[in-house]
Amino acid sequence: MLQPRQFPLAGRSLVIACLLAVTGCSLLVNPLTRLWFFTYGTGTPQGKDSLLNPASFLELRPDGSYTRDFGRFEYGTWLKKDGQIVLTSHEHRLTILPFTLPGAGEMQTTLTGGYLANFDSRAIPAQKAKLDPFSLDNNRWRVAATHKETDPEIRKRLYNHCQFWAAYFRWALEKDLSTVDVRSTPTPIKIYGNGFTLKPSADLPAEWVACFHDSADCQKASDMIRDVFQHKTIAWANTDSKYKMFLSAFQQMANYFR
C-alpha cells in the first residue's frame, strides 16, 4: 500500500507559497477595473442614455473610484455586487448597472428601459490621476456650475479643459493608438488634421453649454478662447506626429488660461 508522501515543514511552506504565487494574480485581478468606451446599443435609448456616443466612457479604477460621462459627467465610488456594478455618485445618487462580460475586453450592461449598451475596454491610461485624461483631475470642466461664475472661475474651467486635451493626446501618443475620437467630446474647439478653431455659438455641443450656469457665461468662455486665438501665439510643433502637435498646442493654450 502506497503511503502519502510526506513533505518537511519547510517544503510544505514552499509548496503553499508557490501555489499562492501562481493563483494570486488570477484571484486579485478584477476584469472590471478598466476604461470602458461605448460602442453600440440594442433597443431604444431613453433620456440621457440617448446621448451615448463613441466618446462616452466609464472608468472603474482599482482604488474604488470611478468617473463616467453618459451624456452627463459624474464621479464617485463603485463596487461589484451580485453581477452588478453599483455606482455611488458625488451627488449621492445610486446607479445599478447589471452587466455581463461576453468576451475579453467586452461588457454589456442594461440601462433605462432595458436598453442594452455594449462597451469595449482599454487599460486605465495611468495610475497617476494627473496623467489620466479620464480622471476627475482632468475633467472638472465637465462638472456643471452651480452658480454664476467669475472670470477667474471660467478661466480655470478652460484651463482644465485644455489639460484634458493635453492628457488625451499624451495618452494616445504613449499607448501608440492608431486613432482617437476628437469629434464626440463636448468642446468649443473644432480639431482638424492640422490645427483647430473655435466653433460658432450655434454649433456648440449642448453638453458643453450645460457646463455653465447660463448662456452668458458660456459666451464669455468662447470670447476668452477667441482672444487667445487672435492675440496670442501658439507655435505648432515641427513633427509628423499629430498627437505631439496637439499635445504641444493644448499645453500652450492651457498656459494662457492660468
PETA-V330699 format. One line per field, one symbol per residue. ss: DSSP state (A for helix, B for strand, O for the rest). phi: phi as a letter, one per 20 degrees, with the letter a starting at -180 (. if undefined). psi: psi as a letter, one per 40 degrees, with the letter a starting at -180 (. if undefined). A space follows every 50 residues. Layout:
BEGIN
ss: ???
phi: ???
psi: ???
END
This chain:
BEGIN
ss: OOOOOOOOAAAAAAAAAAAAAAAAAAAAOOOOOOBBBBBBBBOOOOAAAA AOOOOOBBBBOOOOBBBBBOOOBBBBBBBBBOOBBBBBBOOOOBBBBBBB OOOOOBBBBBOAAAOBBBBBBBOOOOOOAAAOOOOAAAOAAAOOOOOOOO AAAAAAAAAAAAAAAAAAAAAAAAOOOOOOOOOOOOOOBBBOOOOBBBOO AAAOOAAAAOOOOOAAAAAAAAAAAAAAAAAOOOOOOOOOOAAAAAAAAA AAAAAAOO
phi: .fegfedggfffffffffffffegfffefdfefbdddfdaccodfclfff egbgefccddefenebcbcdobebbrccbdblmcedddffemedcddfbc dfafmcbdcedgmnfeddcddcfggbffgfeefdffgdcffffffdbfef gfffffffgffffgffffffgfffelffbcecdeffbedeedfcrbbeff gfdffgffgffdfbfffffffffffffffecdddeefebeefffffgfff fffgffdf
psi: hhihhhhiddddddddddddddedddddhhedgihhhhdiihahiibdde ehieehihhhieeeiiiihfehiiiaiiihhffihhhhieefhhhhghii geiheiihihaheehhhiiiiiihdidhdeeheeiddefddehhieihii ddddddddddddddddddddddddefhdiiheddhhiehhhadfaiihii deehiddddedididdddddddddddddddeihhhhhgiehddddddddd dddddee.
END
